[in-house]
Amino acid sequence: MKVGYVYIVASRRNGTIYVGCTSNLVQRTWQHRTAAIDGFTSEHGCTLLVWYEPHDDLQEARLRERQIKKWNRAWKLKLIEDHNPQWEDLFDQLI
Protein backbone atom coordinates (compact mmCIF):
# COMPACT_ATOMS: atom_id res chain seq x y z
CA MET A 1 0.00 0.00 0.00
CA LYS A 2 1.12 3.51 -0.77
CA VAL A 3 0.60 6.24 1.83
CA GLY A 4 -1.41 9.29 0.88
CA TYR A 5 -2.13 12.80 2.05
CA VAL A 6 -5.12 15.07 1.70
CA TYR A 7 -4.12 18.72 1.89
CA ILE A 8 -5.37 22.27 1.56
CA VAL A 9 -3.30 25.09 0.10
CA ALA A 10 -4.41 28.71 0.27
CA SER A 11 -3.52 32.06 -1.24
CA ARG A 12 -3.78 33.79 2.15
CA ARG A 13 -5.93 33.65 5.28
CA ASN A 14 -9.56 33.32 4.19
CA GLY A 15 -8.42 33.57 0.57
CA THR A 16 -8.70 31.11 -2.27
CA ILE A 17 -8.29 27.48 -1.17
CA TYR A 18 -7.60 24.26 -3.02
CA VAL A 19 -8.11 20.71 -1.75
CA GLY A 20 -5.79 18.06 -3.16
CA CYS A 21 -4.43 14.56 -2.66
CA THR A 22 -0.94 13.18 -3.19
CA SER A 23 1.45 10.39 -2.26
CA ASN A 24 4.36 12.84 -1.89
CA LEU A 25 3.30 15.87 0.12
CA VAL A 26 6.70 17.59 0.13
CA GLN A 27 7.06 17.42 -3.65
CA ARG A 28 3.45 18.40 -4.34
CA THR A 29 3.57 21.33 -1.93
CA TRP A 30 6.81 22.53 -3.55
CA GLN A 31 5.09 22.36 -6.94
CA HIS A 32 2.29 24.58 -5.64
CA ARG A 33 4.73 27.00 -4.00
CA THR A 34 6.78 27.44 -7.16
CA ALA A 35 3.88 27.30 -9.65
CA ALA A 36 5.75 24.47 -11.37
CA ILE A 37 2.50 23.15 -12.83
CA ASP A 38 -0.02 25.35 -14.60
CA GLY A 39 -3.53 25.23 -13.24
CA PHE A 40 -5.90 26.51 -10.59
CA THR A 41 -3.37 26.92 -7.79
CA SER A 42 -0.83 28.77 -9.90
CA GLU A 43 -3.51 31.03 -11.36
CA HIS A 44 -4.88 31.88 -7.91
CA GLY A 45 -1.61 32.01 -5.98
CA CYS A 46 -2.37 29.11 -3.64
CA THR A 47 1.09 28.58 -2.18
CA LEU A 48 0.52 28.15 1.57
CA LEU A 49 0.06 24.65 2.95
CA VAL A 50 -2.51 25.33 5.68
CA TRP A 51 -3.83 21.82 6.44
CA TYR A 52 -3.00 18.21 5.72
CA GLU A 53 -4.08 14.77 6.84
CA PRO A 54 -1.98 11.61 6.41
CA HIS A 55 -3.54 8.28 5.43
CA ASP A 56 -2.05 4.80 5.45
CA ASP A 57 -3.54 4.11 2.03
CA LEU A 58 -3.61 6.42 -0.98
CA GLN A 59 -7.09 5.21 -1.93
CA GLU A 60 -8.40 6.25 1.50
CA ALA A 61 -6.83 9.66 0.98
CA ARG A 62 -8.52 9.99 -2.42
CA LEU A 63 -11.91 9.15 -0.92
CA ARG A 64 -11.38 11.71 1.84
CA GLU A 65 -10.35 14.34 -0.75
CA ARG A 66 -13.55 13.76 -2.71
CA GLN A 67 -15.56 14.01 0.50
CA ILE A 68 -13.97 17.32 1.51
CA LYS A 69 -14.30 18.78 -2.01
CA LYS A 70 -18.08 18.34 -1.69
CA TRP A 71 -18.17 20.33 1.55
CA ASN A 72 -19.24 23.94 1.56
CA ARG A 73 -16.57 26.58 2.06
CA ALA A 74 -17.49 27.24 5.71
CA TRP A 75 -16.81 23.61 6.65
CA LYS A 76 -13.43 23.70 4.89
CA LEU A 77 -12.49 26.92 6.69
CA LYS A 78 -13.49 25.36 10.02
CA LEU A 79 -11.27 22.37 9.27
CA ILE A 80 -8.33 24.71 8.72
CA GLU A 81 -9.13 26.92 11.73
CA ASP A 82 -9.49 23.92 14.07
CA HIS A 83 -5.99 22.67 13.23
CA ASN A 84 -4.18 25.84 12.19
CA PRO A 85 -5.96 28.93 13.60
CA GLN A 86 -3.19 31.32 12.45
CA TRP A 87 -3.14 29.88 8.92
CA GLU A 88 0.61 29.34 9.21
CA ASP A 89 2.44 27.75 6.29
CA LEU A 90 3.02 24.15 7.39
CA PHE A 91 5.56 23.36 4.68
CA ASP A 92 8.54 23.81 7.01
CA GLN A 93 7.11 21.15 9.33
CA LEU A 94 7.41 18.63 6.53
CA ILE A 95 11.16 18.97 6.03
C-alpha positions as protocol buffer text, in pm:
chain_id: "A"
residue {
  index: 1
  type: MET
  ca { x: 0 y: 0 z: 0 }
}
residue {
  index: 2
  type: LYS
  ca { x: 112 y: 351 z: -77 }
}
residue {
  index: 3
  type: VAL
  ca { x: 60 y: 624 z: 183 }
}
residue {
  index: 4
  type: GLY
  ca { x: -141 y: 929 z: 88 }
}
residue {
  index: 5
  type: TYR
  ca { x: -213 y: 1280 z: 205 }
}
residue {
  index: 6
  type: VAL
  ca { x: -512 y: 1507 z: 170 }
}
residue {
  index: 7
  type: TYR
  ca { x: -412 y: 1872 z: 189 }
}
residue {
  index: 8
  type: ILE
  ca { x: -537 y: 2227 z: 156 }
}
residue {
  index: 9
  type: VAL
  ca { x: -330 y: 2509 z: 10 }
}
residue {
  index: 10
  type: ALA
  ca { x: -441 y: 2871 z: 27 }
}
residue {
  index: 11
  type: SER
  ca { x: -352 y: 3206 z: -124 }
}
residue {
  index: 12
  type: ARG
  ca { x: -378 y: 3379 z: 215 }
}
residue {
  index: 13
  type: ARG
  ca { x: -593 y: 3365 z: 528 }
}
residue {
  index: 14
  type: ASN
  ca { x: -956 y: 3332 z: 419 }
}
residue {
  index: 15
  type: GLY
  ca { x: -842 y: 3357 z: 57 }
}
residue {
  index: 16
  type: THR
  ca { x: -870 y: 3111 z: -227 }
}
residue {
  index: 17
  type: ILE
  ca { x: -829 y: 2748 z: -117 }
}
residue {
  index: 18
  type: TYR
  ca { x: -760 y: 2426 z: -302 }
}
residue {
  index: 19
  type: VAL
  ca { x: -811 y: 2071 z: -175 }
}
residue {
  index: 20
  type: GLY
  ca { x: -579 y: 1806 z: -316 }
}
residue {
  index: 21
  type: CYS
  ca { x: -443 y: 1456 z: -266 }
}
residue {
  index: 22
  type: THR
  ca { x: -94 y: 1318 z: -319 }
}
residue {
  index: 23
  type: SER
  ca { x: 145 y: 1039 z: -226 }
}
residue {
  index: 24
  type: ASN
  ca { x: 436 y: 1284 z: -189 }
}
residue {
  index: 25
  type: LEU
  ca { x: 330 y: 1587 z: 12 }
}
residue {
  index: 26
  type: VAL
  ca { x: 670 y: 1759 z: 13 }
}
residue {
  index: 27
  type: GLN
  ca { x: 706 y: 1742 z: -365 }
}
residue {
  index: 28
  type: ARG
  ca { x: 345 y: 1840 z: -434 }
}
residue {
  index: 29
  type: THR
  ca { x: 357 y: 2133 z: -193 }
}
residue {
  index: 30
  type: TRP
  ca { x: 681 y: 2253 z: -355 }
}
residue {
  index: 31
  type: GLN
  ca { x: 509 y: 2236 z: -694 }
}
residue {
  index: 32
  type: HIS
  ca { x: 229 y: 2458 z: -564 }
}
residue {
  index: 33
  type: ARG
  ca { x: 473 y: 2700 z: -400 }
}
residue {
  index: 34
  type: THR
  ca { x: 678 y: 2744 z: -716 }
}
residue {
  index: 35
  type: ALA
  ca { x: 388 y: 2730 z: -965 }
}
residue {
  index: 36
  type: ALA
  ca { x: 575 y: 2447 z: -1137 }
}
residue {
  index: 37
  type: ILE
  ca { x: 250 y: 2315 z: -1283 }
}
residue {
  index: 38
  type: ASP
  ca { x: -2 y: 2535 z: -1460 }
}
residue {
  index: 39
  type: GLY
  ca { x: -353 y: 2523 z: -1324 }
}
residue {
  index: 40
  type: PHE
  ca { x: -590 y: 2651 z: -1059 }
}
residue {
  index: 41
  type: THR
  ca { x: -337 y: 2692 z: -779 }
}
residue {
  index: 42
  type: SER
  ca { x: -83 y: 2877 z: -990 }
}
residue {
  index: 43
  type: GLU
  ca { x: -351 y: 3103 z: -1136 }
}
residue {
  index: 44
  type: HIS
  ca { x: -488 y: 3188 z: -791 }
}
residue {
  index: 45
  type: GLY
  ca { x: -161 y: 3201 z: -598 }
}
residue {
  index: 46
  type: CYS
  ca { x: -237 y: 2911 z: -364 }
}
residue {
  index: 47
  type: THR
  ca { x: 109 y: 2858 z: -218 }
}
residue {
  index: 48
  type: LEU
  ca { x: 52 y: 2815 z: 157 }
}
residue {
  index: 49
  type: LEU
  ca { x: 6 y: 2465 z: 295 }
}
residue {
  index: 50
  type: VAL
  ca { x: -251 y: 2533 z: 568 }
}
residue {
  index: 51
  type: TRP
  ca { x: -383 y: 2182 z: 644 }
}
residue {
  index: 52
  type: TYR
  ca { x: -300 y: 1821 z: 572 }
}
residue {
  index: 53
  type: GLU
  ca { x: -408 y: 1477 z: 684 }
}
residue {
  index: 54
  type: PRO
  ca { x: -198 y: 1161 z: 641 }
}
residue {
  index: 55
  type: HIS
  ca { x: -354 y: 828 z: 543 }
}
residue {
  index: 56
  type: ASP
  ca { x: -205 y: 480 z: 545 }
}
residue {
  index: 57
  type: ASP
  ca { x: -354 y: 411 z: 203 }
}
residue {
  index: 58
  type: LEU
  ca { x: -361 y: 642 z: -98 }
}
residue {
  index: 59
  type: GLN
  ca { x: -709 y: 521 z: -193 }
}
residue {
  index: 60
  type: GLU
  ca { x: -840 y: 625 z: 150 }
}
residue {
  index: 61
  type: ALA
  ca { x: -683 y: 966 z: 98 }
}
residue {
  index: 62
  type: ARG
  ca { x: -852 y: 999 z: -242 }
}
residue {
  index: 63
  type: LEU
  ca { x: -1191 y: 915 z: -92 }
}
residue {
  index: 64
  type: ARG
  ca { x: -1138 y: 1171 z: 184 }
}
residue {
  index: 65
  type: GLU
  ca { x: -1035 y: 1434 z: -75 }
}
residue {
  index: 66
  type: ARG
  ca { x: -1355 y: 1376 z: -271 }
}
residue {
  index: 67
  type: GLN
  ca { x: -1556 y: 1401 z: 50 }
}
residue {
  index: 68
  type: ILE
  ca { x: -1397 y: 1732 z: 151 }
}
residue {
  index: 69
  type: LYS
  ca { x: -1430 y: 1878 z: -201 }
}
residue {
  index: 70
  type: LYS
  ca { x: -1808 y: 1834 z: -169 }
}
residue {
  index: 71
  type: TRP
  ca { x: -1817 y: 2033 z: 155 }
}
residue {
  index: 72
  type: ASN
  ca { x: -1924 y: 2394 z: 156 }
}
residue {
  index: 73
  type: ARG
  ca { x: -1657 y: 2658 z: 206 }
}
residue {
  index: 74
  type: ALA
  ca { x: -1749 y: 2724 z: 571 }
}
residue {
  index: 75
  type: TRP
  ca { x: -1681 y: 2361 z: 665 }
}
residue {
  index: 76
  type: LYS
  ca { x: -1343 y: 2370 z: 489 }
}
residue {
  index: 77
  type: LEU
  ca { x: -1249 y: 2692 z: 669 }
}
residue {
  index: 78
  type: LYS
  ca { x: -1349 y: 2536 z: 1002 }
}
residue {
  index: 79
  type: LEU
  ca { x: -1127 y: 2237 z: 927 }
}
residue {
  index: 80
  type: ILE
  ca { x: -833 y: 2471 z: 872 }
}
residue {
  index: 81
  type: GLU
  ca { x: -913 y: 2692 z: 1173 }
}
residue {
  index: 82
  type: ASP
  ca { x: -949 y: 2392 z: 1407 }
}
residue {
  index: 83
  type: HIS
  ca { x: -599 y: 2267 z: 1323 }
}
residue {
  index: 84
  type: ASN
  ca { x: -418 y: 2584 z: 1219 }
}
residue {
  index: 85
  type: PRO
  ca { x: -596 y: 2893 z: 1360 }
}
residue {
  index: 86
  type: GLN
  ca { x: -319 y: 3132 z: 1245 }
}
residue {
  index: 87
  type: TRP
  ca { x: -314 y: 2988 z: 892 }
}
residue {
  index: 88
  type: GLU
  ca { x: 61 y: 2934 z: 921 }
}
residue {
  index: 89
  type: ASP
  ca { x: 244 y: 2775 z: 629 }
}
residue {
  index: 90
  type: LEU
  ca { x: 302 y: 2415 z: 739 }
}
residue {
  index: 91
  type: PHE
  ca { x: 556 y: 2336 z: 468 }
}
residue {
  index: 92
  type: ASP
  ca { x: 854 y: 2381 z: 701 }
}
residue {
  index: 93
  type: GLN
  ca { x: 711 y: 2115 z: 933 }
}
residue {
  index: 94
  type: LEU
  ca { x: 741 y: 1863 z: 653 }
}
residue {
  index: 95
  type: ILE
  ca { x: 1116 y: 1897 z: 603 }
}
